[in-house]
Amino acid sequence: MRRDLILCLLLAGITLVLYWPVRTFDLIANDDPAFLLNQPEIRSGLNGHSLPWALTGVVAANWHPVTNLSFVLGHQLWGLNPGAEHLVNAVFHALNAALLFLVMVQLTRSSWRSAVVAALFAWHPLRVESVAWIAERKDVLSVFFFLLTLLCYASFAQKSEVRSQKPEFGNPASGFWLPASGSYWLAVTFFALGLMSKAMLVTLPFVLVLLDFWPLRRISDFGFRTSDWKTKLQPSTLNPQLSALLFEKWPFFGLTAVLCVVTFLVQRENAATPSLAVLSLGLRLENVIVSYLRYLAWTIWPANLALFYSFPFDDHFYLALWPGWQIGAAAAVLVLTSILCVRRLGQEPYLAVGWFWYLGTIVPVIGLVQIGGQGMADRYTYIPLIGPVISLVWLVADKWPARILPRPGLALLTTALLVAAWHQTRHQLGFWQNAQTVAQHTVEVTKEDPRAEYLLGLRQEQRGDFRGALIHYRNAATSLTTVAEAYSATGRLLARFGRWAEAEKIYAVLLQLKPDDFTSHLGLATVLPHLGQTAEAARQLEAARQTCPDAPDALNNLAWVLATSEEAELRDGAQAVRYAERACEQTRYQEIIPMGTLAAAYAEAGRFDAAVATAQKACDLAGKQGETQLQQRNQELLERYRARQPWRE
């Protein structure tokens, strides 16, 4: 017990030291702003409005109320502080290392093997994305509850007996039989919290069944005859133990079913899942095979890891889909490995458990149901690769020939491997300091990645290097036409340089691809007056309003154009006030930018006293939130309103 406690503390401590540099890291422009900058409920801290929002709000096409709540609590404690948010991720990852060790010890009673499994999990370079990316709080948080679920389930399973027959639903004497164990219901509770942190945990009931086979040994087999290599695998009568164990887990399967429905509805509502017409089933299956084998390859040799691995929407595909015969050979490798693991159930059961843990837990993100534009992602391996690591460690410990290398030598070799993993992870971590460093690294290792180019463009634009930004935006836009943000940003900068005709063509292309795109309608409305098309500009403004009638960003942007445009035909102070007031109502008058827009709208409407008062509130909000640049900007506007002059963009 004392040794286990020391090992547990060492694992957590070394892991935290490994990721300690993240305390100085900045936001990553991809998704981080969605959690820390663009959600007024999060930025308002814990209150009567943000708590209901955390339970029901959707961020980045995902419903994860526990993750939302963690960000709300974080802002309540330390405000907008990227370093603190990064450290929260690191602390949870360190706790996960300790928890995985405790779970394995609880399951196997093998301290040293469990310590190696936990260390390989925690110190592998593939973990960097989940820890060093604030938006991936859902990874470390969900696995925290995942491991607590396994720990409680192991405690329950080791003290319970398996019923050989499941109860009959129609029999009042049996009813819905469920264990009365507190550990069991704690496991169900932790599972629910994990699902509400990240929906990827829907495969956890499948993991519990695997653990029932090994190492819990609550079931002798899965109902297959596998004793003779010459005999094909044939299903026999369903093992009554397996039947009872499956029934025992119906609350887990029920929660999984509910989350699958909720996730499907949320992502369909947010248009996060491309149809089969966009991505064919054949292309998805090819990517599945590539992904399964590449993840395993990166586990052994983690080189050229990046932020994005784009899905093959067109000819530009970093993963370089293999020729047909290689795809077939790779599929055969996966099938034969599965058969081999099943054949070795009696001799090395951990091989099948680890292998099918990997194959099963990665299904939600393997690409059959495509979410977003990525073909693969390092963060997707956070849970799945625990399985192969368990198999590898137990296989080496059981089968390593002592005549080749005695046990002390094997221990030294293992230590050297862990040290190498630690240093490689620290090296990989260095690329995640900010959006520019991680995007630049991604471009370098993938040679061509449109989303990384887009991030570099954003970074350059924020620094005022608009020509450099335009180069990156054009690289992104020409590499992959589905990166609409890059097209939009290109149009915005072309307009900034006064290249109106080129900007108009960009927005026209975007509207052909997506006729209801608010940003494109609004951007086109700002360009057309310079081409002598004022009437068409007004029509584009109306189209923008109809596209997003209630979205705060849409209302704010439209109000700003109506209040500050250089073209008199586009200005409408009264309408700008209505839109800006609606945007401020939806953000509860707690967002700096909508408040500044409302002040500009009041000024355009001739209500300068209201404009001064509102601009002062925007300055106060900016000072309170530490937004120095926004505070200075609103102070400049405040002086203009005091001089009874509206602002012209």
N, C-alpha and C positions, 0 to 999 in steps of 0.2 A: 504493500500500500504506500509506504513512504517513497519507494523507488518510482512508482507510478506518478505520485504527486510531483516529484522532482522533474521527471520527464515531461509532464504536462506543462509545468511552469517554464521549463526551458524551451519547449516548442513555441509557446505563446510569446515568450520574451524575444527569442531570436527572430521570429517572424515579424514582430513589431519593429525591431531594430532594422531589419531588412527594408521595411517600407517607411521608415521614419522620414526620409527625404521628402515624402509627399506633402509634408506640412507647409512647404514653400511653393507648391505647384499652383498653377492658375486654372481657370476654367478651360474646358475644351469646347470650342464653339459648336460642336455637334451634340445636341441634346442637353448639355449642361444648362444653357440659358433657359430651356423649357422648364427646368425645375427651380432654378435660383433667381432668374431675372424676369421671366415672363408670366409668372403666376402671382397675382396680387394676394391670393389667399395665403400662399407660403410666406410672402414678404411681410404680411401683417402679423405673423406670429400666431400663437395659440389663442383663439377667442371663439365666441359663439358662432361665428360665420365660417372660420377656417376648419373647424372640427367636422361639421357636416360635409363641407367640400372634400376633405381628405377621404371621407368614407364613400363618396359618390363620384368625385372628379376623375376625369380621364386625361392623362398626360402622355404625349407621344404615342397615341393610339393604344394605350394600355390602362387597364384598371388595376391598380395595386394600392389599396388604401393604406396598408401598413407602411409601405415605402413613402407614400405622400405624407403620412403623419410624422415620419422620422425627419423629413425636411422641414415641416412646420415647427416641430420641436427645436430643431437645430437653429432656425432663424429666431425663435423666441429666446434661445440661450446666448447666441453670439452674433446674430444679425447676418449680413452678407459677408461671409468669411470663407473663401474657397479652401484655405489651408485647414481650417477646422473641419470642414466637410470631408476633405481628403483623409484626415486623421480618423474620423469616424469609420470610414471604409476600412482603413488599416487595422483598427482595433477589432472590428468584427471579423476580419480575415484571421487575425491572430487568435481570436476566440474559436473560430472554426477549426484551426489547426489543433488546438487543445481538445475540442469536442470530438473531432474525428479520431484522435488517439483514444479518448475515453470510450467512444462507441466500439472501436475495434477491440479494446481490452475487455469490455463488457461481453462482447460476442465471442471472443476467441481465447481469453485468458493468456494471451501472448504479448508481453509488454514490448519487447524489442522489435518484433516484426511490426507491431502497431505503430511504434514510434517512427520507423522507417516509412511506412505508408503515409503517415501524417506529414512528415517532413517533405517527402517527394511531392505530395499534394500542395503544400503551402509554399514551397520554395521554387516551384517550376516556373519558367518564364511565361508560360501560357496563362498564368494567373494575373499577370500585370494589368491587363486591360480591365479585369473585373474590380481591381483594387484602386488603380490610379485614375479611373474615370468616375467622377462623382455620380453621373447619371446611372452607373451600374451599381448603385447602392442596393438595387433590387437583387443583384446576384449574391452579394455577401450576406444580406439580410435574410433572403429566402433560404440559403444554405444553413444559416444559423438555426432556423426553425426546422429545417430538414434533418439536421443532425440531432437536435433535441428530440424530434419525433422518433428517430431510430433508437436513441438512448432509452427513451421511455418504453418503446415497443420491446426492446431486448429485455428490459427488466420484467415486463409483463410475461413475455413468451417463456422465459426461463423458469417462471413460477407456475405456469398453467399447464393443464393437460388438454390434449387435442381430442375433441369429441369425434367419434368415428362416424356419426350420422348428423346431418344438419337437421334442425327442427322443421316441422311441417308448419307452413304459414296458417293453414286452416285449423290447426289444433290449438285450442285455447290454453292447453297445459304447457305448450312449448312457446308459442308466440314468437316475437322477434327476439330470439335469444342473442344476448350480447354479454360480454364479460362485465363483471361488477368491479373489476380492478381499477384502482385509481390511476395506475400507470398507463393502462389502456386509454382511458379518457383524456389523460394528459397528452398522450400521443396524438389523439384525434384533434385536440385543441391546437397543439403546435403545428399540426399539418394544415389546419385551417388558416392559421396565421402565416404559414409559409406560402400557401396559395395566394393569400392577399398581399404578399410581398412580390411574388413573381409567379405567373401562371405555369411556368415550365415545370413546376413540381407535380404536375398532374400524373406523372409516371411513378410517383412514390409507392402506391399500392403494389405495383409490379415488383419494386425493389424488396418490399416486405415479403412477398412470396418467395423470391430468390433466397433471402436470408433464412426463411423457414427451412429451406433445403440444406443450406450450408451458410454459416456454421451452427445455426440453432438446431439443425437435425430434427425438426418437428415432422418431417415427412421423409419417407425412405426413397421415393422416386416420383416422377411426374406422370406415371402411367404409360411409359414407353418401354418396349423391349429393346435392349441395346447390348446384349451380352456377346453376340456373335457378329464379327465384322462382315460376314457373308450374308447376314440377314438384314434386309432393309428395315429402316425404322418404321414400326407399325404401331399405331395407337391401340392401346388395350382399354379395358374398362377404366373409366376415370377413377383414380385412386380415391377411396372414401376419405382419407386424411386430407388430400388436396381439396376435395369438395368442401369439407368442413372448414378448412382454413380460408378458402375463398369466401365462404359465407360469413365467417368471422369478421371479415374486413369490409362488409358492405357499407359502413359509414365512410370509410376512406374512398371507396369507389363512387359513392354517392356525391361526396364533395368534388371529386374529380369530374364527374359528369356535369355538375352545376357550373364549375369554373370553365369547362370547355365551351359550354353554351354561352356564358357571359363573354368570354374572350372572343368567340366567333362573332357575336353581335356587335361588340365594341369595335373590332377591327374592320368589320364590314361597313359599319357606320362611318368610320374614319378613312375608308378607302385605302387601307394598308395592305390589302391582299390582292395582287394582280390575278386576273382571270386566266383560264387555260388558253384563251385566245391570245393573250400576251406572252405567257410562258407555257409552252406545251408540256404535257405529261412526260413525253419522252426526254425532253431537255431537263426536266426536274429530276427524273430518275438517273440520268447520267451524272448530274451534279451530286446526287445522293451518294453514288458509288465513289466519285472522286473525293467527296468530303470525308466519308468514313475512313478511307485509307490515308488521306493527307493529315487528318487529325492524329492518327496513330503515328505517322511518320514524324510529325512535329513533336510528339511526345518523346520520341527517341532522340531526335535531332532538331531542336527548336531554333531554326535559322530563318531569317527574313520574315519575322513576324511583323504584322502591320495593323493599322487601324481599320482599313477596308480591304475586303477581297470581293470585288464587284461580281454580281451575278451576270451571266452571259446574255444580256438583253440584245447585244449585237455582236459584231466581230471583235470588239475590244474586251478581252476576258483574260485576266491575269492568271487564272487557274489553268489556262490552256487545256481545255477539254481534250482528252486523249482520243486517238483513232478508235474506230469501232471495235477492232479486235482486242485492243488494250482494255476498253471498257468491259468487254466480255470476260477477259482474263481476270480483271480486278473483281468482277462480280463472282467469278468462280472461287477466288481466294476467300471472299467473305463467306460463301456458302460452305466451302470445305472446312474452313476454320470452325464454323458453327457445328458442323457434323462431328469434327474431331473432338470438340469440347463435350458434346453430348455423349460420344463414345467413351470418354474418360470420366464420366460422372462418378463411377464407383471408385476409381483410383485417385483422381485429383478433382474433387467436386468444385474447388475454388476456381478452376479454369472456366467452367461453364457459368458460374455465378458472376465472375468478373467480366467475362465476354458479353453475356446477355445484359448485364447492368449497363455496359457501354452502348450496345446496340439499341436497347430500349429507352434509356433515359434521354438520349439525344434526338429521338424521333420528333418531338415538338418543334425543333429548330433545324432539322436536317434538310429541309427545303421542299418536302412534299406539299406542305402548305406554306407558300412563300410569303414572308413578311419583310417588307422593305426591299432595298436594292442590293443587299449583300448576299454573296453566295456562301460565305463562311464567316466565322467570327471567333476570335480566341476566347471570348467570354462564354461561348456556348459549351466549352469543355469543362466548366467549373465543377459540375456534378458528374458528367459521364465518365471522365477519365479516372475517377476514383476507382472504378471497377477494374480496369486493366492493371492499375498499379497494385491493387490487392492481389490479383492473380500472379503478377510478376514476382512480387516479394515472397509470396508463399511458395511458388514454384522453385525459386532460387534457394530458399531456405531448406526446402525438403529434398531437392534433387542435386544440389551442388556437390560435385565429387570432391571429397576431402583430400584425395590423393593429388589432385591438381593444385588446390590451394586450401590449406587448413583454415579452420574457422576464424582464427585471429586475423589471417590474411584477408579473408572475405569481409570481416568487419572493417579493416582498414580500407579496402576497396570501396565498400559502401560509403564510408565516411568521405573519401575522396570524391565520390560521385555527388554526394550532397553538397559538399563545398563548391564543386564546379557549378552545380545548379544554382546555388546561392549567388555566386559571382555573375553568372549569366543573367539572372533575374535583375540584379542590381544594375547591370549594364543596360538591359532592356528598359528598365524603369527610367533611366535618364532621358529617353526619348519622349516621355510623357509630361515634361515640365509645363508645356502650354500648347495651344493649338498649332502654332507654327512648327515647333520641334517635332511633334508627332506627325503632322501632315507632311513635312519635308522628308522625314524618315520613310513614310509610306510611299511617297513618290519615288524615292531612291530604290526601295526594295521591290516595288511592283512595276517600276518603269513607267507606268501610265495608269493613274487612278483619278477619275474625274472628281470624286468627292473630296479627295485630299487636295486637289488643285483648287477646288472651291473654297476650302478652309484657308488655304494660303492666300487666296484673293481677299477673303474677309479680313484676315490679319493685316495685309498690306493696306487695305482701305481704311481700317481703324487707325493705322499709323500715318495716314495722309498721303501714302504713296499710291495715287490713283492710277497712274500709268502702269506700275508694277501689278496692281490689283487687276487691271483690265487684261493683262497678259494671262494671268492665272485663270480668270473667268473664261476667257476664250479657249484656253486649253481644256477646261472642264466641259464647256459647251460643245466643242467639236469632238471630244472624245466619246461622249455619250449623250445622245439627245434627250434622254429621260431626266437629266439633271436640270430641271426647270429653274431652280434657284440660280444656277450659273447664267442661264440665258437672261433671266430677269436682272441680275446684277450687271451683266454686260450692257443691257439697255440703259440701266440707270447711269452708269459711268459715261456711256456715249453721250447721253443727254447732258451730263455735267460738263463735257468738253464742247458742247454746242454742236455735236454731229447729229442733228435732228433726223435727217433722212435715214441714217444707219440705225438709229435707235428705233425709229418707227418700224423698220423692217423686222427688227428683233421682236418687238412686242406683237407684230402681226403673226410671226411664226408661233409664238407662245399661244396666242388666241386660237390659232388653227389646231394646235395640239390639245388645248383645254379652253373651250369657249367661255367657261364660267369662272376663269381665274381672275380674282379681284385685283391682285397686284398688277397684272398685265393691263386690265382696263384702266386702272388709275395711272399707271405709267404712260400709257398711250395718250391719256387725257392731258398730261403735262407736256407732251411732245407736239401734238397736233397744232396748237395755236402758233407755234413757231414756223409751221409749214403752211400757215394761212387757212387752217381748217378748224376754225373756232366752233362752228356748229357741231361738227363731228366730235370735237373734244367734249362738248356738253353732253352729247349722247353717250360717250364712254363713261362719263361720271355717273350718269343715271344707271348705266349697266352695272357699274361697280356697286352702287348702292343696292340694287336689286339682288346682286349676287350674294352679298353678306349683310343683310339688313340689321343684324343684331350683334355681330362680332365686334368686340371692343376695338381691336386693331383696325378693322375696316372703318368703323365709325370715326375713329380718331384720324386716320389718314385722309378720309374724305373731307372731314371738317377742316383739316389743315389746308388742303388745296382750296376749298371754298373761301377760306379766310385770308390766305396769304398769296394767292397766285398773282403774278405780274399782269395776267390778262384780265381786264375788267369784266369781260364776258363770262368768265368762269367764277367770279367772286359772287358770293351770296351770304352776307353776314348773318341774317336771321336763320337761314338753313344751317349754316356752320354752327351756330349756337345750339340748335336743337340736336345735331349729331354729336357735338362735343359734350353736351350735358348728359346725353344718353351713355356715351363712353365712360364718363366719370361716374355715373350712377352704377354702372356694371362693375367698375373697379373700386367702388365705395370711396371715391375721392382720395385714394391712397397711392395712386400712381403718378409719378412726376410728369411724364410725357402727356397723358391726357389732360392734366391740369394746365400745362403750358399751352396746349392747343385750345382749351376753353378760354384762356386769357386772350389769345390771339383772335378768337371768334368774337369775344365781347368787344375788342378794339375795332374790328372790322364793322361791327354793328353800331359803332358809335357810343358804346357803353363803357367809357374809359375808366370810370370809378370801379366798376366791377372787374375790368381788365387788370387794374393795378392790384386790387385785393386778391384776385385769383393768382396773378403772377407771383405775388409775395408768398402765397401758400405753396406754390410750386417750388420757390426758393427754399422755404423752410423744410419742405419734404426732402429736397435734395441734400440739404445740410444734415438732416437727421439720418439719412441713409448713406451718407458719406460719398455721394455722387458729386464730386467737385466740379467736373466739366459741365454737367447739367445745371448745377447751381450758378456757375458763371454765365452760362447761356441765358438762363431765365432772368438773371440780374440785368443783362443787356436789354432784354425785351422789356423788362419792368421800367427801365429808364425811358424807353421810347414811348411806352403807354402814359407815363407821367407827363411826357411832352405832348400828349394828345395826338399821337401819330400811330397808325396801324403798322403792322409789319408786312413787308413784301419779300417773298421768297425769291 
